[in-house]
């Protein structure tokens, strides 16, 4: 006959096995749900980043065209360009914490190249591009009231504008793939 302690140990092991298996199963299930929840959250963030990309990319391109004299630049007034900047600022700043930090940083660099932001209290940002060529362009209907929308000097470099545009677009793409 086996000792009484051995019988008790067998009973404890038999009773504990389903409890241990149950606890391990519960922990595994919880971990799998946490992973699934994380994947769902990442998918939602990616979907939102794609939506932001779809909204801001055409506006960024409009600025690129205006500052580099390509595409439909002549269809936009200085006020429309400033309004485009405001719209972009609103979209980027509202979504700043959903975007990768690099997107926000590259966006700010791009805007710093395009605009003089601090031209006076209550004043609109000034465009850092020449109005002289626009004024004489046959493709552009000029209004002398627009002169105040431009900085007189410190004009954005077109190559720098292109590089910064490329940087913000690549940062957006990389943020979507993150």
Protein Blocks (a to p, Z undefined) as FASTA:
>chain_A
ZZfklmmmmmmmmmmmmmmmmmmmmmmmmmmmmmmmmmmmmmmmmmmmmmmmmmmmmmmm
mmmmmmnopajllmpcfklmmmmmmmmmmmmmmmmmmpcfklmmmmmmmmmmmpcfbgbg
hiacdddbdfklmmmpmkbccdfklmmmpcfbhpacfklmmmmmmmmmmmmmmmmmZZ
